[in-house]
Amino acid sequence: MYKNILFDLDGTLTDPGLGITNSVMYALRRFDIHAEDRAALYKFIGPPLRESFEVFYGFSREKSEMAIRYYREYFSERGLYENEVYDGIESLLNTLKERGKTLLVATSKPEVYAVRILKHFKLYDYFDFVAGATMDSTRNEKADIIKYALQSCRISEKSSTVMVGDRKHDVIGARENGLDSIGVLFGYGNADELKDAGAAFLAEKPEDILGYVCTVPK
């Protein structure tokens, strides 16, 4: 049975597809790149932004940092609210809190944005701690963010702690910290990506998570 549950934000608690892709489109237009296929930009959801601009568009480190600044111009004012909570998430969080679980957020999104989003959608009070990236990218990798969350909450019982997320970065980050992980299939990853990364369990819907964290894993 897991006592401590870390949740990713984008693609796990909320569906940020519209806001993130609008923000990416805005940033790319500043480089005269016009990406019209929104679905092709969903791959930006989950990984750190700098990595995505470098891998998907071949940007240099300097150009990626500039793209992130443009991205945040749109995201900080509009994009973070172009978002919605997945059906069943609030009920899940409420049940987990009633059962005495410690809930944390571990997201690659800058922490300041994560807090604003959680408060806007009235999810913030369910969580004991919110861990995110820093605006200057000094804490950017998922493994570092998970480590920061664990250390901040003085969680040392790794066998009773699990990470819940929709992309391989969540699973790999959990594994690097000695944690099990639950891959969710209602976000932006898929079963093959999550299984290949080493997810211990897969959840097709939020209710499935409850069964994994409140029973003794086999």
C-alpha positions as CSV (number, residue, x, y, z in Angstrom):
1,M,0.0,0.0,0.0
2,Y,1.3,3.4,-0.9
3,K,1.2,6.2,1.6
4,N,2.8,9.1,-0.5
5,I,1.5,9.8,-4.0
6,L,3.3,12.2,-6.3
7,F,1.3,13.5,-9.3
8,D,2.4,15.0,-12.5
9,L,0.3,18.0,-13.5
10,D,0.0,18.3,-17.3
11,G,-1.7,15.2,-18.8
12,T,-2.3,13.7,-15.4
13,L,-4.4,16.1,-13.3
14,T,-5.4,18.5,-16.1
15,D,-5.6,18.5,-19.9
16,P,-3.4,21.5,-20.9
17,G,-3.4,20.7,-24.6
18,L,-5.0,24.0,-25.9
19,G,-2.9,26.3,-23.7
20,I,0.4,24.7,-24.3
21,T,0.0,24.3,-28.1
22,N,-1.2,27.9,-28.4
23,S,1.9,29.0,-26.4
24,V,4.2,27.0,-28.6
25,M,2.6,28.3,-31.8
26,Y,3.0,31.9,-30.5
27,A,6.7,31.2,-29.7
28,L,7.4,29.6,-33.1
29,R,5.8,32.5,-35.0
30,R,8.4,34.8,-33.5
31,F,10.9,32.7,-35.5
32,D,8.6,32.8,-38.6
33,I,7.7,29.2,-38.1
34,H,4.0,28.6,-38.6
35,A,2.9,25.3,-37.1
36,E,-0.7,24.7,-38.1
37,D,-1.1,21.1,-37.0
38,R,-2.0,21.4,-33.3
39,A,-1.8,17.6,-32.7
40,A,1.8,17.6,-33.9
41,L,2.6,19.9,-31.0
42,Y,1.2,17.6,-28.3
43,K,4.7,16.1,-28.0
44,F,5.6,19.4,-26.1
45,I,3.4,18.3,-23.3
46,G,5.4,16.6,-20.6
47,P,9.1,17.1,-21.4
48,P,11.0,20.2,-20.4
49,L,10.5,23.0,-22.9
50,R,14.1,23.5,-23.7
51,E,14.5,19.9,-24.5
52,S,11.5,20.0,-26.8
53,F,12.6,23.0,-28.8
54,E,16.0,21.5,-29.2
55,V,14.9,18.0,-30.2
56,F,11.8,18.9,-32.3
57,Y,13.0,22.0,-34.0
58,G,16.8,21.8,-33.8
59,F,17.1,25.0,-31.8
60,S,20.4,25.8,-30.2
61,R,20.6,26.3,-26.4
62,E,20.5,30.0,-26.8
63,K,17.6,29.9,-29.3
64,S,15.7,27.5,-27.1
65,E,16.0,29.9,-24.2
66,M,14.7,32.7,-26.3
67,A,11.8,30.5,-27.5
68,I,10.9,29.8,-23.8
69,R,10.7,33.5,-23.1
70,Y,8.3,34.0,-26.0
71,Y,6.3,30.9,-24.9
72,R,5.9,32.4,-21.4
73,E,4.7,35.7,-22.8
74,Y,1.6,33.9,-24.0
75,F,1.3,31.2,-21.4
76,S,1.6,33.4,-18.3
77,E,-1.3,35.6,-19.4
78,R,-3.6,33.2,-21.3
79,G,-2.2,29.7,-21.9
80,L,-2.2,28.5,-18.3
81,Y,-6.0,29.0,-18.1
82,E,-6.7,27.3,-21.5
83,N,-6.8,24.1,-19.5
84,E,-9.3,21.7,-17.8
85,V,-9.3,19.2,-15.0
86,Y,-9.8,15.6,-16.1
87,D,-13.1,14.0,-15.2
88,G,-12.7,12.0,-12.0
89,I,-9.6,13.7,-10.7
90,E,-11.2,15.8,-8.0
91,S,-13.1,12.8,-6.7
92,L,-9.9,10.8,-6.7
93,L,-8.0,13.4,-4.8
94,N,-10.8,13.8,-2.3
95,T,-11.0,10.1,-1.6
96,L,-7.2,9.8,-1.2
97,K,-7.1,12.6,1.3
98,E,-10.0,11.0,3.2
99,R,-7.9,7.8,3.4
100,G,-5.0,9.7,4.9
101,K,-2.6,9.8,1.9
102,T,0.1,12.4,1.5
103,L,-0.4,14.0,-1.9
104,L,2.3,16.0,-3.8
105,V,2.7,17.5,-7.2
106,A,5.9,16.9,-9.1
107,T,5.8,18.8,-12.5
108,S,8.3,20.0,-15.1
109,K,6.2,23.1,-15.4
110,P,7.7,26.1,-13.5
111,E,6.5,25.9,-9.9
112,V,5.0,29.4,-10.0
113,Y,2.7,28.4,-12.9
114,A,1.8,25.1,-11.3
115,V,0.6,26.8,-8.1
116,R,-1.5,29.3,-10.1
117,I,-3.1,26.5,-12.1
118,L,-3.9,24.4,-9.1
119,K,-5.4,27.4,-7.3
120,H,-7.4,28.5,-10.3
121,F,-9.0,25.0,-10.7
122,K,-9.4,24.7,-6.9
123,L,-7.1,21.6,-6.6
124,Y,-4.3,23.3,-4.6
125,D,-5.7,22.4,-1.1
126,Y,-5.6,18.7,-1.8
127,F,-1.8,18.8,-1.9
128,D,0.8,18.8,0.9
129,F,3.5,20.2,-1.4
130,V,3.9,21.4,-5.0
131,A,7.3,20.8,-6.6
132,G,8.0,22.3,-10.0
133,A,10.8,23.5,-12.2
134,T,12.6,26.8,-11.6
135,M,12.2,29.7,-14.0
136,D,16.0,29.7,-14.7
137,S,16.0,26.0,-15.4
138,T,18.4,25.2,-12.6
139,R,15.9,22.6,-11.5
140,N,14.5,21.2,-14.7
141,E,14.8,17.4,-15.1
142,K,12.0,15.3,-13.7
143,A,14.3,13.2,-11.5
144,D,15.6,16.4,-9.8
145,I,12.0,17.7,-9.3
146,I,10.9,14.4,-7.7
147,K,14.0,14.4,-5.5
148,Y,13.3,18.0,-4.4
149,A,9.7,17.0,-3.5
150,L,10.9,14.0,-1.5
151,Q,13.5,16.0,0.4
152,S,11.2,18.9,1.0
153,C,8.7,16.6,2.6
154,R,11.3,14.5,4.3
155,I,10.0,11.3,2.7
156,S,12.5,8.5,3.0
157,E,10.1,5.5,2.8
158,K,10.5,4.9,-0.9
159,S,8.6,1.6,-0.9
160,S,5.5,3.4,0.2
161,T,5.8,6.2,-2.3
162,V,4.6,6.2,-6.0
163,M,4.8,8.6,-8.9
164,V,1.7,9.0,-11.2
165,G,2.2,10.5,-14.6
166,D,1.4,10.2,-18.3
167,R,4.9,10.4,-20.0
168,K,8.1,8.4,-19.9
169,H,9.8,11.3,-18.1
170,D,7.6,10.7,-15.1
171,V,8.4,7.0,-15.1
172,I,12.2,7.4,-15.6
173,G,12.3,10.2,-13.0
174,A,10.6,8.0,-10.5
175,R,12.9,5.0,-11.2
176,E,16.0,7.2,-10.8
177,N,14.7,8.1,-7.3
178,G,13.9,4.4,-6.4
179,L,10.1,4.8,-6.7
180,D,7.4,2.8,-8.4
181,S,5.3,4.6,-11.0
182,I,1.7,4.5,-12.3
183,G,1.4,5.5,-16.0
184,V,-1.9,7.0,-16.9
185,L,-3.4,6.4,-20.3
186,F,-5.8,9.4,-20.4
187,G,-3.0,11.9,-20.9
188,Y,-0.5,12.4,-23.7
189,G,1.6,9.2,-23.4
190,N,0.7,5.7,-24.5
191,A,0.9,2.2,-23.1
192,D,4.1,1.3,-25.1
193,E,5.9,4.4,-24.0
194,L,5.0,3.9,-20.4
195,K,5.7,0.2,-20.3
196,D,9.0,0.6,-22.1
197,A,10.1,3.2,-19.5
198,G,9.2,0.8,-16.7
199,A,5.9,1.8,-15.3
200,A,4.7,-0.7,-12.6
201,F,1.0,-0.1,-13.4
202,L,-1.2,1.5,-16.1
203,A,-4.4,3.4,-15.3
204,E,-6.9,3.9,-18.1
205,K,-9.0,6.3,-15.9
206,P,-8.5,8.2,-12.7
207,E,-10.5,5.7,-10.7
208,D,-8.0,3.0,-11.5
209,I,-5.3,4.8,-9.6
210,L,-7.2,4.4,-6.4
211,G,-7.1,0.6,-6.8
212,Y,-3.3,0.6,-7.1
213,V,-2.5,3.0,-4.3
214,C,-4.9,1.6,-1.7
215,T,-4.1,-2.1,-2.1
216,V,-0.9,-4.0,-1.5
217,P,1.0,-4.2,-4.9
218,K,1.7,-7.8,-6.1
